[in-house]
Amino acid sequence: MLQINWHQPSAPTSSSTFTTTTPVSYSRAHMQQAGGIFQQGPRSRFLDPGEEYVQHSYGGKIHTCYDADPDGFRHLHAHVAPAAYASQQEGDAPKCHPNTRTAVLTAIIHWMTVATMGLQWILWINGAAGAGKSAIARSVIDLCIEQGIVIVRFFFFRTDSTRNTIKPIVATLAFQLIQLIPELNSIISPKIASNPLIFHESLETQFKVLIFESLRQLHKESPFEKAMVFLLDGVDECSGDDNQANLIRTIAEFVAEKTVPLIVIFSSRAESQLKMTFNSPKIDNVLRRLPLDTDYRAADDIRLFLDDSFTEIKNTHTFRSSIDPEWPAPSLVREIVDKSSNQFIYASVVVKFISSPRLHPVQQLEIVRGLRPAGDLTPFAQLDSLYRHIFSQVHDIARVTAILALDILSGMPYNQQYICEMLGIEREDIDVALADLTSVISYAAGQITFLHASLPDFLQDQSRAQQYYIDRGVWCAQLTVTLLTKRLSYMSTLATYLGQAKCTPQLREAVYATSPAIFSWHPATWSTYIDIIQKMDFGDGGEVYRHQLDMVVRHMDKDCPQEMHRLHEHDIDGILDEIERERGPGRKTSLWVRSKIHLAKVFKKK
């Protein structure tokens, strides 16, 4: 029986998560020719206008896909995306901070150890945006290398055109397999040489011909002693929902056959289209889900990361001599941990911002906390870019903005019915509207939960949110108008909105036309209401205020005259005189109320 020699790359020695693995001798020569990275050359179309044939610069020559090439391995090189598997690229997540995420990493390694002995041969690591999925994936790779487990990987990245599509995935995985299991070269390369256009076939065909059949053949000739691992990170960053689903289904169908000891790790946000794909019975039967939203002691890990980072800053920063050894206070660390909401990205962005060697860390942290003007600095640029990308994928942004504005501004914990009445929509409409935001928002049991505590801050900052900005003043004015015109049952929130509303013409019209009789408020609320109206400047010389004060006094004089003293801040003597004149004889109650108001004013002056 042939003994398969798996060439497992050594653990990385630099700060990068992992380095390009060392291929067999002729592969190394090819890599040296291309400087270690295989560059794609100019693209052009040939022959069939409906098919794209790509020219690639390779070893100083132009490689064309439609040319017959006896060297299938060289042809394979031209279609590999090095950034998708090699050393960490700019913008990529780093590995997990030392001694953090140990609980989740232990769970993953344990699953890998026993996966082929059970039913669940596929693992889906899912979590909110910024939960640290890619960092966990990179740490898993290191652990596999240390334990001699063959692992090939593909890291999708939405802003990198070389790895945000499914086009290079089969070639990239096949290339790594040949590096790690050289015996596969004699099986895969001839298939490519005999069909130079294989990489223009469907994804299913590429996987079947180059990877699945090749693994079956080699496993039949010499059974693999250990399970190998495919790791595909950031599947949600692959362009096209259908492409994402097709990729998962194609791999899952082969894995489900269990003809080869192959286990697969998918890592992504829990987007709706991916949930549907993984919910398919054929996939679900062999799937284990690992949601990072399940605590896994994330808050403790974030605190450890912050403590270590602040210690390093105080020991190494150019301004360390002027930093208090006790900085930052434990309460400030807690504040960052709480704001992180179990998602590592917030804490990571904060540390990166305050670590700038040219700026003082203490002042930088004050900018983060909003205690110092940011000026031209952008503390949360990376986080803001992520948020804007997520919101750019929302189908009905107008409705989503209205729903989130209501949730943020109302302060009501369970507000499903309130949102429906205010917006005139059904409960199902909320589910549909928020379906595109599952990576940052959870909606269950009528409650909207922000998975990132920093997201409301982002949405209410115009410089950060840009086109997704929720203007508190404008929205409070709109919501007040809605309450007044629809006369809804949630009038208790009116004072909340009114006190923060911009004095728009629509709001002035709605307030002026409002009769206090529609409110079933406690007398103290009337005082609050008229106090707010008095401070609002509609540019009408106080006409709205005087009109509403007159109506409030008349309402209270009729229904609760004994509470009229609550209005002693306002000049209501003239209104009471008019009420008495209109009543004629028998005005004892109003005179008594008037005396009480007079006494209140006297005591106030003293």
KADABEL-V340775 format. One record per pair of residues at least 12 apart in sequence whose C-alpha atoms are under 8 Angstrom apart, sorted by the first residue. I is the first residue (numbers start at 1). GAP is how many residues later the second one is. D is the distance in Angstrom with one decimal. If there is no record, write none. Layout:
i: (I | I)
gap: (GAP | GAP)
d: (D | D)
This chain:
i: (1 | 1 | 2 | 2 | 3 | 4 | 4 | 4 | 4 | 5 | 5 | 5 | 6 | 6 | 6 | 6 | 7 | 7 | 7 | 7 | 8 | 8 | 8 | 8 | 8 | 8 | 9 | 9 | 9 | 9 | 10 | 10 | 11 | 11 | 11 | 12 | 16 | 16 | 16 | 17 | 17 | 17 | 17 | 17 | 17 | 17 | 18 | 18 | 18 | 18 | 18 | 18 | 19 | 19 | 19 | 20 | 20 | 20 | 21 | 21 | 22 | 23 | 23 | 23 | 24 | 24 | 27 | 30 | 30 | 33 | 34 | 34 | 37 | 38 | 38 | 38 | 38 | 38 | 38 | 39 | 39 | 39 | 39 | 40 | 40 | 40 | 40 | 40 | 41 | 41 | 41 | 41 | 42 | 42 | 42 | 42 | 43 | 43 | 51 | 52 | 53 | 53 | 53 | 56 | 57 | 58 | 63 | 63 | 65 | 65 | 66 | 66 | 67 | 68 | 68 | 68 | 68 | 69 | 69 | 70 | 70 | 70 | 71 | 71 | 71 | 72 | 72 | 72 | 72 | 72 | 72 | 72 | 73 | 73 | 73 | 75 | 75 | 75 | 76 | 76 | 76 | 76 | 77 | 77 | 79 | 79 | 79 | 79 | 80 | 80 | 80 | 80 | 80 | 81 | 81 | 81 | 81 | 81 | 82 | 83 | 83 | 83 | 84 | 84 | 84 | 84 | 84 | 84 | 84 | 85 | 85 | 85 | 85 | 85 | 93 | 93 | 93 | 94 | 94 | 94 | 95 | 95 | 95 | 95 | 95 | 95 | 96 | 96 | 96 | 96 | 96 | 97 | 99 | 100 | 100 | 100 | 100 | 101 | 101 | 101 | 101 | 101 | 103 | 103 | 104 | 105 | 105 | 105 | 108 | 109 | 112 | 115 | 116 | 116 | 116 | 119 | 119 | 119 | 120 | 120 | 120 | 120 | 121 | 121 | 121 | 121 | 121 | 121 | 121 | 121 | 122 | 122 | 122 | 122 | 122 | 122 | 122 | 122 | 122 | 123 | 123 | 123 | 123 | 123 | 123 | 123 | 124 | 124 | 124 | 124 | 124 | 124 | 124 | 124 | 124 | 125 | 125 | 125 | 125 | 125 | 125 | 125 | 125 | 126 | 126 | 126 | 126 | 126 | 126 | 126 | 126 | 127 | 127 | 127 | 127 | 127 | 127 | 127 | 128 | 128 | 128 | 128 | 128 | 128 | 128 | 128 | 128 | 129 | 129 | 129 | 129 | 129 | 130 | 130 | 130 | 130 | 131 | 131 | 131 | 131 | 131 | 132 | 132 | 132 | 133 | 133 | 133 | 134 | 134 | 134 | 137 | 137 | 137 | 149 | 149 | 149 | 149 | 150 | 150 | 150 | 150 | 151 | 151 | 151 | 151 | 152 | 152 | 152 | 152 | 152 | 152 | 153 | 153 | 153 | 153 | 153 | 154 | 154 | 154 | 154 | 154 | 154 | 155 | 155 | 155 | 156 | 156 | 156 | 156 | 156 | 156 | 157 | 157 | 157 | 158 | 158 | 158 | 163 | 164 | 164 | 164 | 165 | 165 | 166 | 166 | 166 | 166 | 166 | 167 | 167 | 170 | 170 | 170 | 170 | 170 | 171 | 174 | 174 | 174 | 183 | 184 | 184 | 184 | 187 | 188 | 188 | 188 | 191 | 191 | 192 | 203 | 204 | 207 | 207 | 212 | 215 | 216 | 216 | 219 | 224 | 224 | 226 | 227 | 227 | 227 | 228 | 228 | 228 | 229 | 229 | 229 | 229 | 230 | 230 | 230 | 230 | 231 | 231 | 231 | 231 | 232 | 232 | 232 | 232 | 233 | 233 | 233 | 233 | 234 | 234 | 234 | 234 | 235 | 235 | 235 | 236 | 236 | 236 | 236 | 241 | 244 | 245 | 245 | 245 | 248 | 249 | 249 | 252 | 253 | 253 | 256 | 256 | 256 | 269 | 270 | 270 | 271 | 271 | 271 | 271 | 271 | 272 | 272 | 272 | 293 | 295 | 298 | 298 | 299 | 299 | 299 | 302 | 302 | 302 | 302 | 303 | 303 | 303 | 306 | 306 | 306 | 307 | 309 | 310 | 310 | 313 | 313 | 317 | 317 | 318 | 318 | 319 | 319 | 323 | 338 | 339 | 339 | 339 | 340 | 340 | 340 | 341 | 341 | 341 | 343 | 345 | 346 | 346 | 349 | 349 | 349 | 349 | 350 | 350 | 350 | 350 | 353 | 353 | 367 | 381 | 384 | 384 | 384 | 387 | 388 | 388 | 390 | 390 | 391 | 391 | 393 | 394 | 394 | 395 | 395 | 396 | 399 | 400 | 400 | 401 | 401 | 402 | 403 | 403 | 405 | 405 | 406 | 407 | 407 | 408 | 409 | 409 | 409 | 410 | 410 | 410 | 413 | 413 | 414 | 414 | 414 | 415 | 415 | 416 | 416 | 417 | 418 | 421 | 422 | 422 | 422 | 422 | 431 | 439 | 440 | 440 | 460 | 472 | 472 | 473 | 473 | 473 | 474 | 474 | 475 | 476 | 476 | 476 | 476 | 476 | 477 | 477 | 477 | 477 | 477 | 477 | 477 | 477 | 478 | 479 | 480 | 480 | 480 | 480 | 480 | 481 | 481 | 481 | 481 | 484 | 484 | 484 | 485 | 487 | 491 | 492 | 495 | 495 | 495 | 498 | 499 | 503 | 503 | 503 | 504 | 505 | 508 | 508 | 511 | 512 | 512 | 512 | 515 | 516 | 516 | 516 | 517 | 523 | 523 | 523 | 523 | 524 | 526 | 527 | 527 | 530 | 530 | 530 | 530 | 533 | 533 | 549 | 550 | 550 | 553 | 553 | 553 | 554 | 557 | 561 | 561 | 561 | 562 | 564 | 564 | 565 | 565 | 565 | 565 | 567 | 568 | 568 | 568 | 568 | 569 | 573 | 576 | 576)
gap: (220 | 221 | 219 | 220 | 219 | 177 | 179 | 218 | 220 | 176 | 177 | 178 | 144 | 174 | 175 | 176 | 172 | 173 | 174 | 175 | 13 | 137 | 140 | 141 | 142 | 172 | 12 | 13 | 136 | 171 | 135 | 136 | 131 | 134 | 135 | 130 | 71 | 72 | 78 | 70 | 71 | 77 | 78 | 121 | 122 | 125 | 68 | 69 | 70 | 120 | 123 | 124 | 67 | 68 | 69 | 65 | 66 | 67 | 65 | 158 | 157 | 155 | 156 | 157 | 155 | 158 | 152 | 29 | 44 | 26 | 24 | 25 | 45 | 20 | 39 | 40 | 42 | 43 | 44 | 17 | 18 | 19 | 39 | 15 | 16 | 17 | 18 | 38 | 14 | 15 | 16 | 21 | 12 | 13 | 14 | 15 | 12 | 13 | 149 | 148 | 12 | 13 | 147 | 22 | 21 | 20 | 12 | 15 | 131 | 132 | 130 | 131 | 129 | 125 | 126 | 127 | 128 | 124 | 127 | 120 | 123 | 124 | 118 | 119 | 122 | 116 | 117 | 118 | 119 | 120 | 121 | 124 | 112 | 116 | 119 | 117 | 118 | 121 | 95 | 99 | 113 | 116 | 94 | 98 | 89 | 92 | 93 | 120 | 88 | 89 | 91 | 92 | 95 | 81 | 82 | 87 | 88 | 91 | 90 | 72 | 79 | 80 | 69 | 70 | 71 | 72 | 78 | 79 | 88 | 67 | 68 | 69 | 70 | 87 | 39 | 41 | 42 | 40 | 41 | 44 | 39 | 40 | 41 | 42 | 43 | 44 | 36 | 39 | 40 | 42 | 43 | 208 | 202 | 201 | 202 | 204 | 205 | 35 | 195 | 196 | 197 | 200 | 193 | 194 | 192 | 31 | 34 | 35 | 32 | 31 | 151 | 148 | 111 | 145 | 147 | 166 | 167 | 168 | 165 | 166 | 167 | 168 | 134 | 135 | 141 | 142 | 143 | 165 | 166 | 167 | 130 | 133 | 141 | 142 | 143 | 144 | 164 | 165 | 166 | 141 | 142 | 143 | 164 | 165 | 166 | 167 | 141 | 142 | 143 | 144 | 163 | 164 | 165 | 166 | 167 | 140 | 141 | 142 | 143 | 164 | 165 | 166 | 167 | 141 | 142 | 143 | 144 | 163 | 164 | 165 | 166 | 141 | 142 | 143 | 164 | 165 | 166 | 312 | 141 | 142 | 164 | 165 | 215 | 310 | 311 | 312 | 323 | 140 | 214 | 257 | 310 | 311 | 213 | 214 | 215 | 216 | 161 | 211 | 212 | 213 | 214 | 211 | 212 | 213 | 100 | 134 | 135 | 99 | 100 | 133 | 94 | 96 | 130 | 77 | 78 | 79 | 80 | 30 | 77 | 78 | 79 | 77 | 78 | 79 | 80 | 21 | 24 | 25 | 77 | 78 | 79 | 20 | 77 | 78 | 79 | 80 | 15 | 18 | 19 | 77 | 78 | 79 | 77 | 78 | 79 | 76 | 77 | 78 | 79 | 81 | 82 | 77 | 80 | 81 | 79 | 80 | 81 | 75 | 73 | 74 | 75 | 73 | 74 | 37 | 72 | 73 | 77 | 81 | 32 | 36 | 33 | 36 | 37 | 40 | 41 | 28 | 14 | 36 | 37 | 35 | 30 | 31 | 34 | 27 | 22 | 23 | 26 | 18 | 19 | 18 | 44 | 46 | 43 | 44 | 42 | 45 | 43 | 44 | 41 | 36 | 37 | 35 | 34 | 35 | 36 | 33 | 34 | 35 | 33 | 34 | 35 | 36 | 32 | 33 | 34 | 35 | 33 | 34 | 35 | 36 | 32 | 33 | 34 | 35 | 32 | 33 | 34 | 35 | 32 | 33 | 34 | 35 | 31 | 32 | 33 | 32 | 33 | 35 | 38 | 32 | 30 | 28 | 29 | 32 | 29 | 28 | 34 | 31 | 29 | 30 | 26 | 27 | 30 | 170 | 168 | 169 | 164 | 165 | 166 | 167 | 168 | 163 | 164 | 166 | 49 | 47 | 44 | 45 | 38 | 42 | 43 | 35 | 40 | 42 | 45 | 30 | 31 | 34 | 27 | 41 | 45 | 26 | 42 | 18 | 41 | 42 | 48 | 38 | 40 | 39 | 40 | 41 | 42 | 39 | 115 | 113 | 114 | 115 | 112 | 113 | 114 | 110 | 111 | 112 | 109 | 38 | 37 | 108 | 30 | 31 | 33 | 34 | 15 | 18 | 29 | 30 | 26 | 27 | 12 | 83 | 74 | 80 | 81 | 68 | 77 | 80 | 46 | 47 | 46 | 77 | 43 | 42 | 43 | 38 | 41 | 37 | 34 | 33 | 34 | 67 | 69 | 21 | 16 | 27 | 65 | 70 | 13 | 12 | 41 | 48 | 63 | 67 | 88 | 83 | 86 | 87 | 34 | 35 | 32 | 33 | 34 | 31 | 32 | 30 | 31 | 29 | 72 | 67 | 57 | 60 | 61 | 66 | 12 | 12 | 12 | 15 | 12 | 28 | 29 | 27 | 28 | 29 | 27 | 28 | 26 | 21 | 22 | 24 | 25 | 26 | 20 | 21 | 23 | 24 | 25 | 26 | 27 | 30 | 29 | 18 | 14 | 17 | 18 | 21 | 27 | 25 | 26 | 29 | 30 | 26 | 27 | 30 | 25 | 31 | 28 | 29 | 33 | 34 | 37 | 34 | 33 | 33 | 34 | 35 | 34 | 33 | 30 | 36 | 33 | 32 | 35 | 36 | 36 | 35 | 36 | 39 | 38 | 33 | 37 | 40 | 43 | 42 | 26 | 39 | 40 | 15 | 18 | 19 | 22 | 12 | 15 | 23 | 22 | 25 | 19 | 22 | 23 | 25 | 33 | 28 | 29 | 32 | 31 | 29 | 33 | 28 | 31 | 32 | 35 | 30 | 29 | 30 | 32 | 33 | 32 | 21 | 14 | 18)
d: (7.5 | 6.1 | 7.2 | 5.5 | 6.6 | 7.2 | 7.1 | 6.8 | 7.4 | 6.3 | 7.3 | 7.7 | 7.5 | 5.2 | 4.7 | 7.3 | 6.9 | 4.4 | 6.1 | 7.6 | 7.9 | 6.7 | 6.4 | 7.6 | 6.4 | 5.6 | 5.1 | 6.4 | 6.7 | 7.6 | 6.6 | 7.7 | 6.5 | 6.1 | 6.5 | 7.9 | 6.3 | 5.8 | 7.7 | 6.6 | 6.2 | 6.8 | 6.0 | 6.4 | 7.5 | 7.4 | 6.9 | 5.3 | 7.0 | 7.9 | 8.0 | 7.2 | 5.8 | 4.6 | 7.9 | 7.8 | 4.8 | 6.1 | 7.8 | 7.3 | 7.0 | 7.7 | 4.5 | 7.2 | 6.3 | 6.8 | 8.0 | 7.5 | 7.6 | 5.2 | 6.7 | 5.5 | 6.5 | 7.0 | 7.1 | 6.8 | 7.5 | 8.0 | 7.1 | 7.3 | 6.4 | 7.2 | 7.9 | 7.7 | 4.9 | 5.8 | 8.0 | 7.0 | 6.1 | 4.3 | 4.7 | 7.8 | 7.6 | 6.1 | 6.7 | 7.9 | 5.5 | 7.6 | 7.9 | 7.7 | 6.0 | 6.9 | 7.9 | 6.1 | 7.9 | 6.9 | 7.7 | 7.4 | 5.8 | 6.0 | 6.0 | 6.2 | 6.8 | 6.9 | 7.7 | 8.0 | 6.1 | 5.7 | 7.1 | 7.9 | 5.4 | 7.9 | 7.2 | 7.9 | 6.2 | 7.9 | 4.3 | 5.9 | 7.3 | 4.9 | 4.3 | 8.0 | 7.5 | 5.2 | 7.7 | 7.2 | 7.5 | 7.5 | 6.1 | 7.1 | 7.7 | 7.3 | 7.6 | 7.3 | 5.8 | 5.8 | 7.3 | 7.7 | 5.7 | 7.6 | 5.3 | 4.6 | 7.3 | 6.0 | 6.5 | 5.9 | 7.6 | 5.9 | 7.4 | 8.0 | 7.6 | 7.3 | 7.6 | 5.0 | 4.7 | 6.4 | 7.9 | 5.9 | 7.8 | 7.8 | 5.7 | 5.3 | 6.2 | 7.7 | 7.8 | 5.9 | 5.5 | 7.7 | 5.4 | 7.4 | 7.8 | 4.4 | 6.6 | 7.9 | 5.4 | 5.3 | 7.9 | 5.1 | 6.0 | 7.8 | 6.2 | 6.5 | 8.0 | 5.0 | 7.9 | 7.4 | 7.5 | 7.5 | 7.4 | 7.7 | 7.0 | 6.4 | 5.8 | 7.3 | 6.1 | 7.1 | 7.9 | 7.0 | 7.9 | 7.7 | 7.6 | 7.3 | 7.3 | 6.7 | 7.4 | 7.3 | 5.4 | 7.8 | 7.2 | 4.2 | 4.9 | 5.6 | 7.0 | 7.6 | 7.6 | 5.0 | 6.6 | 5.5 | 6.3 | 7.7 | 7.5 | 7.9 | 5.8 | 4.8 | 5.9 | 7.6 | 6.0 | 4.8 | 6.1 | 6.3 | 4.8 | 6.2 | 5.8 | 4.9 | 5.9 | 7.0 | 6.0 | 4.8 | 5.8 | 7.7 | 7.2 | 6.3 | 4.9 | 5.9 | 7.9 | 7.3 | 6.2 | 4.6 | 6.5 | 6.3 | 4.8 | 5.9 | 7.1 | 5.8 | 5.1 | 5.2 | 5.5 | 7.6 | 6.3 | 4.9 | 6.0 | 7.0 | 5.1 | 5.9 | 5.6 | 4.9 | 5.7 | 6.9 | 5.7 | 7.0 | 7.7 | 7.1 | 7.4 | 7.5 | 4.3 | 5.6 | 6.8 | 6.2 | 7.7 | 8.0 | 5.2 | 6.1 | 5.5 | 6.0 | 4.7 | 7.5 | 7.1 | 7.1 | 4.2 | 5.4 | 6.6 | 6.9 | 5.8 | 7.0 | 7.8 | 6.5 | 7.1 | 6.4 | 7.3 | 7.5 | 7.7 | 7.0 | 7.6 | 7.5 | 7.6 | 6.5 | 7.6 | 7.1 | 7.7 | 5.0 | 6.2 | 5.9 | 4.5 | 5.8 | 7.1 | 6.2 | 6.0 | 6.8 | 6.4 | 5.2 | 6.3 | 6.7 | 5.8 | 4.5 | 5.7 | 7.8 | 6.9 | 7.5 | 7.3 | 6.4 | 4.9 | 6.3 | 6.0 | 4.8 | 6.3 | 7.6 | 6.1 | 5.1 | 6.3 | 5.9 | 6.1 | 6.8 | 5.7 | 7.3 | 4.9 | 6.5 | 7.5 | 7.7 | 6.2 | 4.7 | 5.9 | 5.1 | 5.4 | 7.7 | 6.8 | 7.9 | 6.9 | 7.7 | 7.8 | 7.8 | 7.7 | 6.5 | 6.2 | 7.8 | 7.6 | 7.7 | 7.9 | 7.1 | 6.4 | 7.9 | 7.0 | 7.8 | 7.2 | 6.2 | 5.7 | 7.7 | 6.5 | 7.7 | 7.2 | 7.9 | 7.5 | 6.1 | 7.8 | 8.0 | 7.2 | 7.0 | 7.0 | 6.3 | 6.7 | 8.0 | 7.2 | 7.1 | 4.6 | 5.3 | 6.7 | 6.5 | 5.1 | 6.4 | 5.9 | 5.1 | 5.6 | 7.4 | 7.4 | 6.4 | 4.7 | 6.2 | 5.9 | 4.7 | 6.1 | 7.9 | 7.9 | 6.2 | 5.0 | 6.3 | 7.9 | 5.9 | 4.6 | 6.3 | 7.9 | 5.6 | 4.7 | 7.5 | 7.1 | 6.5 | 5.4 | 5.6 | 6.4 | 7.2 | 7.7 | 6.5 | 7.5 | 7.5 | 6.7 | 5.8 | 7.6 | 7.6 | 7.4 | 6.1 | 7.7 | 7.6 | 7.9 | 7.8 | 6.6 | 5.7 | 6.4 | 6.0 | 7.8 | 7.0 | 7.7 | 5.9 | 6.4 | 6.2 | 6.9 | 7.2 | 7.8 | 7.5 | 5.3 | 7.5 | 6.4 | 7.7 | 5.3 | 6.5 | 7.5 | 6.5 | 7.0 | 7.2 | 7.7 | 6.3 | 7.2 | 7.2 | 7.4 | 7.9 | 6.9 | 7.7 | 7.9 | 6.6 | 7.9 | 7.6 | 6.4 | 6.3 | 7.8 | 6.4 | 8.0 | 7.3 | 7.7 | 7.3 | 5.2 | 6.0 | 6.5 | 6.6 | 7.3 | 6.4 | 5.5 | 5.8 | 7.1 | 7.2 | 7.1 | 7.9 | 7.5 | 6.4 | 7.0 | 7.1 | 7.7 | 7.1 | 7.1 | 7.5 | 5.7 | 7.9 | 7.6 | 8.0 | 7.2 | 6.2 | 7.1 | 7.8 | 6.8 | 7.7 | 7.9 | 7.0 | 7.4 | 7.6 | 6.8 | 5.4 | 7.3 | 7.6 | 7.3 | 6.5 | 6.8 | 5.7 | 6.5 | 7.5 | 7.3 | 7.9 | 6.7 | 7.7 | 6.6 | 7.1 | 6.8 | 7.9 | 7.3 | 7.0 | 7.6 | 7.6 | 7.5 | 6.8 | 7.5 | 7.8 | 6.4 | 7.8 | 5.8 | 4.9 | 7.7 | 6.6 | 6.5 | 4.9 | 6.6 | 7.9 | 7.5 | 7.7 | 7.9 | 6.9 | 7.5 | 7.9 | 7.5 | 7.8 | 6.2 | 8.0 | 7.0 | 7.2 | 7.4 | 5.6 | 4.4 | 4.8 | 6.3 | 5.7 | 7.3 | 4.7 | 6.6 | 6.2 | 4.7 | 7.3 | 6.9 | 6.8 | 7.8 | 4.5 | 5.8 | 7.2 | 7.1 | 6.0 | 7.4 | 6.9 | 6.0 | 6.0 | 6.2 | 7.8 | 7.3 | 7.2 | 5.7 | 5.9 | 7.8 | 6.5 | 7.4 | 6.8 | 6.8 | 7.4 | 7.0 | 7.8 | 7.6 | 6.2 | 7.9 | 7.2 | 5.9 | 6.8 | 6.5 | 5.5 | 7.4 | 7.6 | 6.6 | 7.3 | 7.5 | 5.7 | 7.1 | 6.9 | 7.0 | 6.6 | 6.2 | 6.9 | 6.8 | 7.8 | 7.5 | 6.4 | 7.8 | 6.9 | 7.2 | 6.1 | 5.9 | 7.5 | 7.3 | 6.5 | 7.8 | 5.6 | 7.9 | 7.9 | 7.9 | 6.3 | 7.4 | 7.3 | 7.7 | 7.4 | 7.2 | 7.3 | 7.3 | 6.5 | 6.5 | 6.5 | 7.2 | 7.1 | 6.2 | 4.9 | 7.0 | 7.7 | 5.5 | 7.8 | 6.4 | 6.3 | 7.7 | 7.3 | 7.1 | 7.5)
